[in-house]
Amino acid sequence: MPHSQTSAPRDSLAGVRLARGASPWLLPTVATAALSLVRARKSGAAKAVAVPATALAAGMLWFFRDPEREITQGRVISPADGVVQSIMPWKDGRTRVAIFMSPLNVHVNRAPLSGTVTSVEHIPGGFVPAFNKESENNERVVWHFDTELGDIEMIQIAGAVARRIVPYVPQGTKVEQGERIGLIRFGSRVDIYLPEGVEVDLEVGQKTVAGVTRIDRG
């Protein structure tokens, strides 16, 4: 049966479930919006600040949301919300599925399979738009999981706005399929490499939901 993945701790604000680690960004933004709204009754300058500050706070709340998910059964499930940007055969027989995440997507990433995290490597790089081919040289975090299908590689890639990738679990951690494993701030991309012999059951342009959309053909 599908299960609800609830183990990772989260921040929260006004009853909204937020991505773990969101508070340092959200609290100053929300505080500024609240203060400007209080002062807006007596100050024209505060009124001018209140509208954009409130809009920014609302946008940040939306961006850092972290909804619960009923995890789908399947050998490999999507690690990210977004749109399939490309499906590309790789020289070593694997298939790379690249998922582009816009700022409107949930940016908490999830484990595509159950297994053990064997490597979490941060690689410095640029910040070109994540839909650009050159984004393969962007700031990124490379994950390797030891799973029932063997080694599974997943890469979190920062975009033009995203300036930080936040891993939630270290090397050596055993994770369940669909478990939250990290956050990419703002527009970005996630690549997953499927082993040789595993067929992709997605199409370019198809929307994916982390923990819900199955990637492989059963």
C-alpha positions in Angstrom: 0.0 0.0 0.0 1.2 3.6 -0.6 2.4 5.3 2.5 2.5 8.8 3.8 6.1 10.0 4.3 6.3 12.2 7.4 9.6 11.5 9.1 11.6 14.6 8.2 11.3 17.5 10.6 10.0 20.8 9.1 9.7 24.4 9.9 6.1 25.8 10.1 4.4 29.2 10.0 0.7 29.9 10.4 -0.1 26.3 9.9 1.7 26.0 6.6 4.1 23.1 6.3 7.4 24.4 5.2 10.6 22.9 4.0 13.2 22.2 6.6 15.7 25.1 6.8 13.2 27.7 5.5 13.0 29.8 8.6 16.2 31.9 8.0 14.7 33.1 4.7 11.0 33.3 5.8 11.0 34.9 9.2 12.7 38.2 8.2 10.5 38.5 5.1 7.3 37.8 7.1 8.3 40.1 9.9 9.0 42.9 7.5 5.6 42.4 5.8 3.8 42.3 9.2 5.5 45.4 10.5 4.8 47.4 7.3 1.2 46.4 7.4 0.9 47.6 11.0 2.5 50.9 10.2 0.7 51.4 6.9 -2.3 53.1 8.7 -0.2 56.0 9.8 2.6 56.2 7.2 2.5 56.6 3.5 6.0 55.2 3.2 4.9 52.1 5.1 2.0 51.7 2.7 4.4 51.8 -0.2 6.5 49.0 1.5 3.6 46.9 2.7 2.3 45.8 -0.8 5.6 44.4 -2.2 6.7 43.1 1.2 3.4 41.2 1.6 3.6 39.8 -1.9 7.2 38.7 -1.3 6.3 37.0 2.0 3.4 35.2 0.3 5.7 34.1 -2.6 8.3 32.8 -0.1 5.6 30.8 1.8 4.5 29.3 -1.5 8.0 28.5 -2.6 9.0 26.8 0.7 5.9 24.7 1.1 6.4 21.1 1.8 3.2 19.1 1.4 2.8 15.5 2.6 2.7 12.9 -0.1 1.2 9.5 -0.5 4.2 7.7 -1.8 3.6 5.6 -5.0 4.7 2.0 -5.3 7.2 1.4 -8.1 10.9 0.6 -8.6 11.9 4.2 -9.3 9.8 7.3 -8.5 10.4 10.9 -9.3 12.8 12.7 -6.9 11.4 16.1 -8.0 8.4 18.1 -8.9 8.7 19.7 -12.3 8.7 18.9 -16.0 10.8 16.3 -17.8 13.3 18.4 -19.8 15.1 15.5 -21.5 15.5 11.7 -21.6 19.0 10.9 -22.9 20.8 7.5 -23.3 24.2 7.7 -21.7 27.5 6.2 -23.0 27.7 3.7 -20.2 24.2 2.2 -20.9 22.3 4.2 -18.4 19.5 6.7 -19.2 19.5 10.2 -17.8 16.1 11.8 -17.0 16.4 15.5 -16.4 13.6 17.3 -14.5 13.4 21.1 -14.6 12.0 22.7 -11.5 10.5 26.2 -11.9 10.1 28.6 -8.9 6.5 27.5 -8.7 7.3 23.9 -7.9 7.9 22.3 -4.5 11.6 22.3 -4.2 12.0 19.5 -1.6 13.6 16.5 -3.3 12.9 12.9 -2.3 14.7 9.5 -2.6 13.8 7.8 -5.8 14.4 4.3 -4.3 15.0 2.8 -0.8 18.6 2.2 -0.1 21.8 3.6 1.5 23.3 6.9 0.7 26.9 6.0 -0.3 28.0 9.4 -1.4 26.9 13.1 -1.2 29.4 15.3 -3.0 29.1 19.1 -3.4 30.7 20.4 -6.6 31.2 24.2 -7.1 30.2 25.7 -10.4 28.3 28.4 -12.2 24.7 29.6 -12.0 23.3 29.7 -15.6 19.6 29.0 -16.0 18.8 25.3 -15.2 17.1 24.8 -18.6 20.3 25.7 -20.4 22.7 23.0 -21.6 25.6 24.7 -19.9 23.8 24.2 -16.5 25.6 20.8 -16.4 28.5 22.8 -15.1 26.5 24.6 -12.4 26.8 24.3 -8.7 25.5 20.9 -7.8 25.3 18.0 -5.3 25.9 14.5 -6.6 24.2 11.7 -4.8 24.8 7.9 -5.0 22.4 5.4 -3.5 23.1 1.6 -3.0 19.7 0.1 -4.0 18.1 -3.2 -5.1 18.9 -2.0 -8.7 22.5 -1.3 -7.9 24.1 2.2 -7.8 21.7 5.0 -8.6 23.1 8.4 -9.3 21.1 11.6 -8.7 22.3 15.2 -9.2 20.7 18.3 -7.8 21.7 21.3 -10.0 21.4 24.9 -8.9 19.9 27.4 -11.4 20.4 31.1 -12.2 18.6 32.2 -9.0 19.3 29.2 -6.7 22.4 29.7 -4.8 22.4 26.9 -2.3 21.5 23.2 -2.2 20.7 21.9 1.2 21.2 18.1 1.7 19.1 16.7 4.6 20.9 13.4 5.1 24.6 12.5 5.2 26.6 9.6 3.6 25.8 6.3 5.2 22.1 7.1 5.9 19.5 4.4 5.0 16.6 6.1 3.3 13.1 4.9 2.4 11.7 5.5 -1.1 10.0 8.9 -1.1 11.9 10.2 2.0 12.9 13.8 1.9 16.6 14.1 1.2 17.3 17.8 0.4 16.2 21.2 -0.8 17.2 23.4 -3.8 16.4 27.0 -3.3 14.6 28.6 -6.3 14.7 27.5 -10.0 16.8 24.4 -10.6 17.0 20.9 -12.0 17.3 17.3 -10.8 18.9 14.6 -13.0 18.5 10.8 -12.2 20.4 8.1 -14.0 18.6 4.8 -14.5 20.6 1.6 -14.8 20.9 -0.2 -18.1 17.8 -2.3 -18.8 15.4 0.0 -16.8 13.0 1.6 -19.3 11.6 5.1 -18.8 7.9 5.4 -18.7 7.8 9.2 -19.1 7.9 11.7 -22.0 9.6 15.0 -22.5 7.3 17.7 -21.4 5.5 15.5 -18.9 4.9 16.9 -15.4 6.3 15.0 -12.4 5.5 15.0 -8.7 8.2 14.0 -6.2 7.3 10.7 -4.5 4.2 10.2 -6.7 5.2 9.9 -10.3 6.7 6.6 -11.3 9.7 7.0 -13.7 10.3 3.4 -14.8 8.1 1.1 -16.9 6.8 -1.8 -14.7 
